[in-house]
Amino acid sequence: MNNQTISRPKQAFVGLQMLFVAFGALVLVPLITGLDPNTALLTAGVGTLLFQLCTKRQVPIFLASSFAFIAPIQYGVQEWGIAVTMGGLACTGLVYLCLSTLVKWKGAQIMDRIFPPVVVGPVIIIIGLGLAPVAVDMALGKNTNGAISQDTAMFVSMVTLITTVIVAVFAKGLMKLVPIMFGIVVGYLLSLFLGIVDFTPVQNASWFDLPTITTPEFRLDAILYLLPIAIAPAVEHVGGIMAISSVTGKDFLKKPGLHRTLLGDGIATSAASMIGGPPNTTYAEVTGAVMLTKNFNPTIMTWAACWAIAISFCGKVGAFLQTIPGVVMGGIMMLVFGSIAAVGMSTLIKAKVDMGEARNLVIVSVVMTFGIGGMLINVGEFSLKGISLCAIAAILMNLVLPKASGQMSE
């Protein structure tokens, strides 16, 4: 099918379908971190349109809430509040800008030299494993202040998890791309039956309402904490562009160029944070939907972005999403966060990183221990911990530690 010639109404419908594929993961991030899901919808739409502007509307991908920033947002909100956290996140776009400039200057291969799998893999693992306690606490209902018994919480979260697993493993076609959505629906229906859903927010919400806009505030310690975290999703972005290139049969690393796609992702991330939404990243689920439907026209993603923006102004949608019990989200998160860690492991395995090589073993070991153990380094009033510390430690060790003679000759 030549999808360039399909009618506008059909393009709009396919665009809505693409948004549906992304929807579950898109709203999961704000629901976990306490941000406004309607704002996340708005920033996903605006971010996608900005990305298309930077790439001359050549790449059929959709940008939305990044899972890599969940733990940093949670820490930042507790430490500095939402406004300062948003200010720090807005500055993470600078990482993309620097990488875009570097790629333009040195070529796409420079990314693998600075951020090889031995650096990126363990950092991604820590992003996933670092969130595991959060998922378990939510699944057990520990954040409900006793409103839901542990037995009820466990029952709902496990049913949600099992549903998500079944859809992810056994479903076919587009259904296979939306396991999160199915898990949430089944968990929500079960919660309704058990009487643990409060519809008051929906009743009080208006049909038309502006998303919550947060004006960012800038603090150096928050900025320095959040900047290194952008490295992992920036490297994942390269994989996302390679994936959509493979699906469409076009080399987007060359045209419009990796430097343009990195710049677009960075601008989308900064723009999202400037108005109070979570940072954006390319969505693999939507790339999978593109592969299944053979709809390679970037205009489809323009429609998906427009749908996201339009829905973001419906107050009842955001209110309804906020009625989803935390125990349902906990069930989803146990799979999602584990899958993030699995991506990190896959990064190491696919690259055939030799763990028998002392250099590689040292980098992975130190990063894993720092991350899981909660290592903290204080320099005056500035402290470095978590994913930021892991990313910086991995990069520095990769640059300083000598490579084996076989690796140096490559």
SERO-641579 format. One line per field, with one value per residue: residue number from 1; residue in one letter; x, y, z of N, C-alpha, C in turn. Coordinates in steps of 0.2 Angstrom, whole numbers. Example, Ala and Ser with C-alpha at 12.3 -4.5 7.8 and 13.67 -1.06 7.14 Angstrom:
2
n	1	2
res	A	S
nxx	66	64
nyy	-28	-11
nzz	39	35
caxx	62	68
cayy	-22	-5
cazz	39	36
cxx	66	64
cyy	-16	0
czz	39	39
//
This chain:
410
n	1	2	3	4	5	6	7	8	9	10	11	12	13	14	15	16	17	18	19	20	21	22	23	24	25	26	27	28	29	30	31	32	33	34	35	36	37	38	39	40	41	42	43	44	45	46	47	48	49	50	51	52	53	54	55	56	57	58	59	60	61	62	63	64	65	66	67	68	69	70	71	72	73	74	75	76	77	78	79	80	81	82	83	84	85	86	87	88	89	90	91	92	93	94	95	96	97	98	99	100	101	102	103	104	105	106	107	108	109	110	111	112	113	114	115	116	117	118	119	120	121	122	123	124	125	126	127	128	129	130	131	132	133	134	135	136	137	138	139	140	141	142	143	144	145	146	147	148	149	150	151	152	153	154	155	156	157	158	159	160	161	162	163	164	165	166	167	168	169	170	171	172	173	174	175	176	177	178	179	180	181	182	183	184	185	186	187	188	189	190	191	192	193	194	195	196	197	198	199	200	201	202	203	204	205	206	207	208	209	210	211	212	213	214	215	216	217	218	219	220	221	222	223	224	225	226	227	228	229	230	231	232	233	234	235	236	237	238	239	240	241	242	243	244	245	246	247	248	249	250	251	252	253	254	255	256	257	258	259	260	261	262	263	264	265	266	267	268	269	270	271	272	273	274	275	276	277	278	279	280	281	282	283	284	285	286	287	288	289	290	291	292	293	294	295	296	297	298	299	300	301	302	303	304	305	306	307	308	309	310	311	312	313	314	315	316	317	318	319	320	321	322	323	324	325	326	327	328	329	330	331	332	333	334	335	336	337	338	339	340	341	342	343	344	345	346	347	348	349	350	351	352	353	354	355	356	357	358	359	360	361	362	363	364	365	366	367	368	369	370	371	372	373	374	375	376	377	378	379	380	381	382	383	384	385	386	387	388	389	390	391	392	393	394	395	396	397	398	399	400	401	402	403	404	405	406	407	408	409	410
res	M	N	N	Q	T	I	S	R	P	K	Q	A	F	V	G	L	Q	M	L	F	V	A	F	G	A	L	V	L	V	P	L	I	T	G	L	D	P	N	T	A	L	L	T	A	G	V	G	T	L	L	F	Q	L	C	T	K	R	Q	V	P	I	F	L	A	S	S	F	A	F	I	A	P	I	Q	Y	G	V	Q	E	W	G	I	A	V	T	M	G	G	L	A	C	T	G	L	V	Y	L	C	L	S	T	L	V	K	W	K	G	A	Q	I	M	D	R	I	F	P	P	V	V	V	G	P	V	I	I	I	I	G	L	G	L	A	P	V	A	V	D	M	A	L	G	K	N	T	N	G	A	I	S	Q	D	T	A	M	F	V	S	M	V	T	L	I	T	T	V	I	V	A	V	F	A	K	G	L	M	K	L	V	P	I	M	F	G	I	V	V	G	Y	L	L	S	L	F	L	G	I	V	D	F	T	P	V	Q	N	A	S	W	F	D	L	P	T	I	T	T	P	E	F	R	L	D	A	I	L	Y	L	L	P	I	A	I	A	P	A	V	E	H	V	G	G	I	M	A	I	S	S	V	T	G	K	D	F	L	K	K	P	G	L	H	R	T	L	L	G	D	G	I	A	T	S	A	A	S	M	I	G	G	P	P	N	T	T	Y	A	E	V	T	G	A	V	M	L	T	K	N	F	N	P	T	I	M	T	W	A	A	C	W	A	I	A	I	S	F	C	G	K	V	G	A	F	L	Q	T	I	P	G	V	V	M	G	G	I	M	M	L	V	F	G	S	I	A	A	V	G	M	S	T	L	I	K	A	K	V	D	M	G	E	A	R	N	L	V	I	V	S	V	V	M	T	F	G	I	G	G	M	L	I	N	V	G	E	F	S	L	K	G	I	S	L	C	A	I	A	A	I	L	M	N	L	V	L	P	K	A	S	G	Q	M	S	E
nxx	4	3	5	7	-3	-16	-31	-35	-44	-42	-29	-29	-36	-28	-17	-23	-24	-10	-7	-15	-7	4	-1	-3	10	14	6	9	21	19	9	15	25	19	16	5	-5	-12	-4	7	2	0	14	20	13	17	31	33	29	39	50	48	49	63	68	63	51	53	55	46	42	36	36	37	34	48	55	67	69	61	65	74	66	57	66	70	59	56	67	69	57	44	46	59	65	60	66	80	78	74	87	93	92	103	113	109	110	124	129	123	130	143	141	138	150	160	154	142	148	155	147	147	160	162	152	151	144	148	148	135	126	126	122	109	104	104	95	83	83	85	72	65	61	52	41	38	33	22	14	11	3	8	9	-4	-8	-14	-27	-30	-30	-16	-17	-28	-22	-11	-17	-24	-13	-6	-15	-16	-2	-1	-10	-4	8	3	-3	8	16	8	-1	-6	-2	-7	-12	-2	7	2	2	3	-8	-19	-17	-19	-32	-39	-34	-40	-54	-55	-52	-63	-73	-70	-71	-62	-60	-60	-71	-73	-64	-66	-79	-79	-71	-70	-76	-68	-52	-37	-21	-10	2	19	30	47	61	78	92	108	113	103	103	116	114	104	109	118	110	103	111	109	96	99	108	100	91	98	98	84	82	89	81	69	74	77	65	58	66	74	89	89	100	108	100	87	99	108	112	102	91	94	95	82	76	82	77	63	63	68	58	46	49	50	37	32	30	35	52	55	56	60	47	47	36	28	35	35	22	21	29	20	8	13	12	21	22	27	17	7	11	11	-3	-5	1	-6	-19	-15	-12	-25	-33	-27	-33	-44	-52	-58	-52	-39	-42	-49	-39	-31	-38	-35	-30	-15	-10	-13	-5	7	7	9	22	31	34	38	49	58	59	66	79	82	84	96	104	103	109	123	125	122	132	142	150	165	166	176	187	197	195	182	175	178	172	158	155	158	149	137	137	138	126	115	119	117	127	135	142	150	153	158	144	138	131	132	124	115	109	115	128	132	132	142	153	155	158	170	178	179	186	198	203	215	212	211	224	219	207	212	217	207
nyy	-6	11	22	36	41	39	45	60	59	45	45	53	44	33	40	42	29	26	34	28	16	21	26	20	18	32	39	33	37	51	47	39	48	59	69	79	70	75	86	79	72	84	89	78	78	91	90	80	87	97	89	84	96	99	88	90	84	70	58	44	44	44	54	53	52	48	34	33	44	43	39	49	61	58	59	72	79	77	82	95	100	102	113	116	104	103	113	108	97	103	108	97	95	101	91	83	93	95	82	81	91	86	74	79	85	74	63	49	38	42	41	28	27	35	31	17	0	-6	5	10	-1	-6	6	7	-4	-1	10	3	-7	1	6	-4	-6	4	-1	-13	-8	-1	-10	-18	-10	0	13	18	22	13	12	2	-15	-26	-38	-37	-27	-35	-45	-37	-31	-42	-49	-39	-38	-52	-52	-42	-48	-60	-54	-48	-59	-68	-62	-56	-46	-29	-29	-35	-25	-16	-21	-15	-6	-16	-22	-12	-9	-21	-22	-11	-13	-24	-17	-8	-17	-22	-10	0	12	29	40	53	64	64	68	81	87	97	97	104	109	118	110	107	119	121	133	133	133	137	128	126	114	105	105	99	87	81	82	72	61	61	55	41	39	47	39	28	33	33	20	19	26	19	7	12	15	3	-3	5	5	15	26	34	39	45	54	62	64	59	69	79	72	69	82	86	78	82	96	93	87	97	107	101	100	113	117	109	95	77	73	69	54	43	32	14	6	12	12	-1	-3	5	-4	-15	-10	-5	9	21	35	50	60	54	53	66	68	60	67	79	74	70	82	88	80	82	94	90	90	79	68	68	68	56	47	49	42	29	16	15	2	-5	2	-2	-16	-15	-9	-18	-26	-17	-10	-20	-24	-13	-15	-27	-23	-16	-27	-34	-25	-27	-41	-42	-34	-42	-41	-44	-51	-57	-49	-39	-25	-22	-29	-22	-9	-12	-19	-9	1	-6	-9	4	9	0	0	13	23	38	54	67	84	98	108	101	86	70	56	40	37	47	48	35	35	45	39	27	33	40	29	22	30	32	19	7	-1	-18	-26	-31	-25	-11	-11	-11
nzz	0	-4	7	6	-1	5	12	21	32	35	38	50	58	59	65	77	81	83	94	103	105	111	122	135	141	140	149	161	166	172	181	190	195	200	192	181	170	159	156	152	140	133	131	125	112	108	109	99	87	87	86	73	66	67	60	48	45	41	48	54	69	86	100	118	136	145	153	159	167	178	192	194	194	204	215	214	215	229	234	230	225	212	203	203	199	186	180	181	173	161	157	153	140	134	134	124	114	114	110	98	91	91	84	72	69	70	65	66	72	82	94	98	102	113	121	123	123	136	144	143	145	159	166	161	166	180	180	179	190	201	202	207	221	222	214	220	233	229	223	234	241	250	249	252	264	272	267	258	260	263	257	248	240	235	228	217	211	207	198	188	184	179	169	160	157	150	139	133	130	123	114	98	83	84	97	104	106	115	129	142	142	142	154	163	161	165	178	183	181	190	202	203	205	218	225	227	220	218	212	214	209	195	194	199	190	175	158	149	151	156	155	169	171	174	180	177	189	192	198	202	209	206	192	189	195	187	173	169	168	156	147	145	139	128	121	119	110	98	95	93	82	73	73	67	55	50	49	40	29	26	28	41	49	41	32	38	46	60	69	68	72	85	90	88	98	109	110	111	123	132	130	134	148	152	153	163	160	159	153	135	124	111	105	106	105	96	85	82	79	67	59	59	53	41	39	34	33	39	42	48	61	64	65	76	86	86	91	104	109	108	117	129	134	139	154	161	157	162	175	176	173	185	194	194	204	214	217	205	196	202	199	185	185	190	180	170	175	177	164	159	165	159	146	147	150	139	130	134	131	117	111	114	126	134	149	155	153	162	163	158	167	179	176	174	187	197	193	195	209	215	210	215	228	233	232	238	234	241	237	244	245	236	230	223	217	214	197	190	196	193	179	176	183	175	162	165	169	158	149	155	160	152	136	131	121	110	108	106	94	85
caxx	0	7	2	7	-9	-22	-35	-34	-48	-39	-22	-31	-38	-21	-13	-26	-22	-3	-7	-17	-2	9	-5	-2	17	14	3	12	26	16	5	20	29	14	14	-1	-5	-14	2	12	-1	2	21	21	11	21	38	33	29	46	55	47	52	70	70	60	46	55	55	39	42	32	40	33	37	54	55	74	69	56	68	77	60	54	71	71	53	56	73	69	51	43	48	67	66	58	72	85	76	75	94	96	92	110	117	107	113	131	130	121	136	148	139	139	157	164	150	138	152	158	143	149	167	161	147	151	139	150	146	127	122	125	118	102	102	103	89	77	83	84	65	61	58	46	36	35	30	16	10	9	-1	12	8	-11	-9	-19	-34	-31	-26	-10	-20	-31	-17	-7	-22	-25	-7	-4	-19	-13	4	-2	-13	1	13	0	-4	15	19	4	-5	-4	-3	-7	-13	5	10	-2	1	2	-15	-23	-15	-22	-40	-41	-33	-45	-61	-55	-53	-70	-77	-68	-73	-56	-59	-64	-73	-74	-60	-69	-86	-77	-67	-73	-74	-62	-48	-30	-16	-6	8	23	36	53	66	84	97	114	114	98	105	121	112	100	112	121	105	101	116	107	91	101	111	94	88	102	95	77	83	92	76	64	77	77	58	56	71	78	94	88	106	111	95	90	105	108	113	96	86	97	93	75	74	84	73	57	64	68	51	42	51	49	30	30	29	41	56	52	60	57	44	48	30	25	39	32	15	23	31	14	3	16	11	28	21	27	11	3	14	8	-10	-5	3	-12	-23	-12	-13	-32	-35	-24	-37	-50	-50	-61	-48	-34	-45	-50	-32	-29	-42	-32	-27	-8	-9	-13	1	12	8	12	28	35	36	41	55	62	61	72	85	83	87	103	108	103	115	129	125	122	139	147	155	169	166	182	192	197	193	175	172	178	167	151	155	158	143	131	138	136	119	111	121	115	133	134	148	148	159	155	137	135	131	131	122	111	110	120	135	134	134	149	159	156	161	177	182	180	191	204	206	217	209	216	228	215	202	215	219	201
cayy	0	17	26	43	43	38	51	63	56	39	47	55	38	29	43	40	22	26	37	23	11	24	29	17	20	39	42	29	41	56	44	37	53	64	75	79	66	79	89	74	72	90	89	73	81	97	87	76	92	100	84	84	102	98	83	91	79	64	52	42	41	47	55	54	52	44	30	34	50	42	39	56	65	57	61	79	82	76	86	102	102	101	118	116	98	104	117	104	93	107	109	90	96	103	85	81	98	94	76	83	95	81	69	83	86	68	57	45	33	44	39	22	27	38	28	10	-4	-7	10	11	-7	-6	12	6	-9	3	13	-2	-10	6	7	-10	-6	8	-5	-18	-5	1	-17	-20	-4	3	21	20	23	8	12	-4	-20	-29	-44	-34	-24	-40	-48	-33	-30	-48	-50	-34	-41	-58	-49	-39	-54	-64	-50	-47	-65	-73	-58	-55	-40	-23	-31	-37	-18	-13	-25	-10	-4	-21	-23	-6	-10	-27	-20	-5	-16	-27	-12	-6	-23	-22	-4	4	17	35	44	60	69	64	72	88	90	100	94	107	112	118	106	110	122	123	137	130	137	134	128	122	107	101	104	95	80	78	82	65	55	61	51	34	40	49	33	24	37	31	13	20	29	13	3	14	15	-4	-4	9	4	21	27	41	41	50	59	69	64	58	76	82	68	71	89	86	75	87	102	91	86	104	110	97	101	120	118	104	88	73	73	65	50	40	26	8	3	15	10	-8	-2	7	-10	-20	-7	-2	16	25	42	54	64	50	55	73	67	57	73	83	70	70	89	89	76	85	99	87	89	73	62	68	66	48	43	49	38	22	14	14	-5	-7	4	-6	-22	-14	-6	-23	-29	-12	-8	-26	-24	-8	-18	-32	-20	-15	-34	-36	-21	-30	-47	-41	-32	-47	-38	-49	-50	-60	-44	-35	-18	-22	-32	-17	-4	-15	-20	-3	4	-9	-8	11	11	-3	1	20	27	45	57	75	89	104	107	97	79	66	50	37	36	52	45	29	37	49	34	23	36	41	23	20	34	31	12	5	-6	-24	-25	-33	-19	-5	-12	-11
cazz	0	-4	12	5	-4	9	13	27	38	37	41	56	62	60	70	84	83	85	100	108	106	115	128	142	143	140	155	166	170	176	186	195	198	203	187	178	164	154	154	148	134	129	130	120	106	106	108	93	82	87	83	66	63	67	56	41	45	37	52	57	76	91	106	124	142	146	159	162	171	183	198	195	195	211	220	213	218	236	237	228	222	205	199	202	196	179	178	179	167	155	155	150	132	132	133	117	109	113	106	91	88	91	79	65	68	70	62	70	75	89	99	101	105	119	125	121	127	143	148	143	148	166	168	160	172	186	180	180	196	206	203	209	227	221	211	225	238	226	222	241	244	256	249	253	271	275	264	255	264	259	253	242	235	232	223	212	207	203	192	183	181	175	162	156	154	145	132	130	127	119	110	91	80	88	104	107	107	121	135	148	142	144	161	167	160	169	185	185	182	196	207	203	208	225	228	229	215	220	206	215	205	189	195	200	184	170	152	146	156	154	158	174	168	180	177	180	192	190	204	200	211	203	185	189	196	181	167	166	167	149	142	143	134	121	117	117	104	92	94	91	75	69	72	62	48	47	47	34	23	24	33	44	52	35	30	39	50	67	72	68	77	92	92	89	104	115	110	114	131	136	129	139	155	153	155	168	158	159	147	130	121	105	108	102	104	90	79	81	76	61	56	58	49	35	38	35	32	45	43	53	68	65	68	83	90	87	95	110	112	109	122	135	136	142	161	164	155	167	182	176	174	192	198	193	210	214	216	198	193	205	195	179	186	191	173	166	177	176	157	158	167	154	140	149	150	131	127	135	127	109	110	116	130	137	156	157	152	169	162	157	174	184	175	176	194	201	192	198	216	216	209	219	235	234	234	238	235	243	236	247	246	230	231	217	218	209	190	188	198	189	172	176	184	169	157	167	169	151	146	159	160	146	133	130	115	104	107	104	87	81
cxx	4	3	2	1	-16	-25	-34	-38	-45	-32	-24	-33	-32	-17	-16	-24	-14	-3	-10	-12	3	5	-3	5	17	12	6	17	24	12	9	24	25	13	7	-1	-7	-8	7	9	1	9	23	19	16	28	38	33	36	51	54	49	59	72	66	54	47	55	49	40	38	36	35	37	42	54	62	74	64	59	71	71	58	59	71	65	53	62	72	62	50	46	56	69	65	64	78	84	77	82	97	96	99	114	115	110	121	133	128	127	141	147	140	146	161	160	147	142	155	154	145	156	166	157	146	146	141	149	138	124	121	121	111	99	100	97	83	77	83	77	61	58	51	40	33	31	23	11	8	4	2	11	1	-13	-14	-26	-35	-27	-21	-13	-23	-26	-13	-11	-23	-19	-5	-8	-17	-7	3	-5	-8	6	9	-1	3	17	15	-1	-2	-5	-2	-8	-6	9	7	-3	0	-6	-20	-23	-19	-29	-42	-40	-38	-52	-61	-56	-60	-74	-76	-69	-68	-55	-63	-65	-74	-70	-63	-76	-84	-74	-72	-71	-68	-59	-41	-26	-12	1	13	29	42	58	73	89	102	115	109	100	110	119	108	104	114	116	102	105	113	101	93	105	105	91	92	99	88	77	85	86	71	67	76	69	55	60	74	83	93	95	109	107	89	96	104	108	106	91	88	94	86	72	76	79	66	57	64	61	46	43	49	41	27	28	36	45	53	58	56	53	44	41	27	29	37	26	16	25	25	10	6	14	17	27	22	21	6	5	12	1	-10	-3	-3	-18	-21	-14	-21	-35	-33	-28	-44	-49	-53	-56	-42	-36	-47	-44	-30	-33	-39	-28	-19	-6	-9	-7	7	13	11	20	33	38	40	48	60	64	66	78	87	86	94	107	109	109	122	130	126	129	144	153	159	170	173	188	191	194	185	172	172	173	160	150	154	151	137	131	136	129	114	112	119	121	132	141	147	155	156	148	134	136	129	129	117	113	115	127	137	136	141	155	160	160	169	181	184	185	198	207	209	213	214	219	223	210	205	216	213	200
cyy	6	22	33	46	42	45	54	60	49	40	49	49	34	33	42	33	22	29	32	18	14	26	27	19	28	42	38	33	46	53	42	43	59	70	74	75	70	83	85	73	78	90	84	75	86	95	84	81	95	96	84	91	102	93	84	86	73	57	50	39	46	48	56	52	46	40	31	39	49	43	46	61	64	60	69	82	82	81	93	105	102	106	118	110	99	109	113	100	97	108	102	90	98	97	83	86	97	88	77	86	90	76	73	84	80	62	53	40	35	42	33	22	30	34	21	6	-6	-1	11	6	-6	0	10	1	-6	7	9	-5	-5	8	2	-9	-1	4	-10	-14	-3	-5	-19	-15	-1	11	23	22	19	8	6	-9	-23	-34	-42	-31	-29	-43	-44	-32	-36	-50	-45	-36	-47	-56	-46	-44	-58	-60	-49	-53	-68	-69	-58	-48	-34	-24	-32	-30	-14	-17	-20	-8	-9	-22	-18	-7	-15	-25	-15	-8	-20	-23	-9	-11	-23	-15	0	10	23	39	51	65	69	69	79	91	92	96	97	111	112	113	110	113	124	127	135	135	133	134	124	115	102	99	99	88	77	78	75	60	55	57	44	35	42	44	29	27	34	24	14	22	23	8	5	15	8	-5	-1	8	10	23	34	43	46	55	58	70	63	65	79	79	69	78	90	83	79	93	99	90	92	107	107	99	109	122	113	97	84	74	68	60	46	33	20	5	6	13	3	-8	0	1	-14	-17	-5	5	20	32	46	59	60	52	62	73	65	63	77	80	71	77	91	86	79	91	97	86	82	67	62	66	58	44	43	45	30	21	13	7	-7	-4	0	-13	-21	-12	-12	-26	-23	-10	-14	-26	-19	-12	-23	-29	-18	-22	-35	-32	-24	-37	-46	-38	-37	-45	-43	-48	-53	-55	-40	-28	-18	-24	-26	-11	-6	-16	-14	1	1	-8	-1	12	7	-2	8	24	34	49	65	79	96	103	103	90	75	59	47	36	41	50	39	31	40	44	30	26	38	35	21	24	33	24	10	-1	-12	-23	-26	-28	-13	-5	-11	-4
czz	0	1	11	2	-1	11	20	33	40	40	49	61	63	65	77	86	86	92	105	109	111	122	135	145	144	147	161	170	174	182	192	199	201	198	184	171	158	151	150	141	129	127	125	113	104	105	101	87	81	84	75	62	62	61	49	40	40	41	55	64	80	97	112	130	143	153	162	167	177	190	199	197	202	216	220	216	226	238	236	226	215	201	197	198	188	176	176	173	160	152	152	143	130	131	126	112	108	109	99	87	87	85	72	64	66	66	68	74	82	95	103	104	112	124	123	126	135	147	149	146	155	169	167	165	178	186	181	187	202	207	206	216	227	219	216	231	235	226	229	244	250	255	249	260	274	272	261	259	260	255	247	237	231	226	217	208	204	197	186	180	177	168	157	153	149	138	129	127	122	113	103	88	85	95	108	109	113	127	142	148	144	151	165	167	165	176	187	186	188	202	208	207	216	228	230	224	218	214	207	211	198	189	196	194	179	163	149	151	154	158	163	171	174	177	181	184	192	196	201	202	208	196	185	190	190	175	165	165	159	144	140	138	127	117	115	111	98	90	91	83	70	67	67	55	45	45	41	27	21	30	36	48	47	33	34	43	57	71	73	72	84	95	93	96	110	116	113	121	135	136	134	146	157	154	160	166	159	152	142	127	115	108	103	101	97	84	77	77	69	56	54	53	42	34	39	34	38	47	48	60	70	68	75	88	91	91	102	113	113	115	129	138	139	150	164	162	160	173	182	177	181	196	198	200	209	214	209	195	196	201	189	180	187	185	170	168	176	168	155	159	162	147	141	148	142	128	128	131	120	107	111	121	134	145	159	157	159	168	162	164	179	182	177	184	198	199	195	206	218	216	214	227	237	236	233	239	236	241	238	248	240	231	224	219	213	202	188	190	194	182	172	178	178	164	158	167	162	147	149	159	153	143	132	123	109	103	104	97	82	78
//
